[in-house]
């Protein structure tokens, strides 16, 4: 996948409910605060999904994400640019593949 703008992603979702599901997968299953740089860029991508301006580039994601998570993000980008049904299929595959991440920063702040 060539480096390209990600500013078109918001227009690929069927509706707000689908966007919310995808963002939840990213936040709860991919963004692990034990890996700060990776988490930071995943959350920038999380924002990018609903923003018309550049929040993060594919090049930055490639530089900061681990191999499995990058593959998941690139698959999501391809799905968004294909169809809402492909987005649903992406979430159905990724949710069971990645366990829920526990936000250790939030847990520490609550203690």
Secondary structure, 3 states (H helix, E strand, C coil): CCCCCCCCHHHHCCCHHHHHHHHHHHHHHHCCCCCHHHHHHHHHHHHHCCCCCCCCCHHHHHHHCCHHHHHHHHHHHHHHCCCHHHHHHHHHHHHHHCCCCCCHHHHHHHC
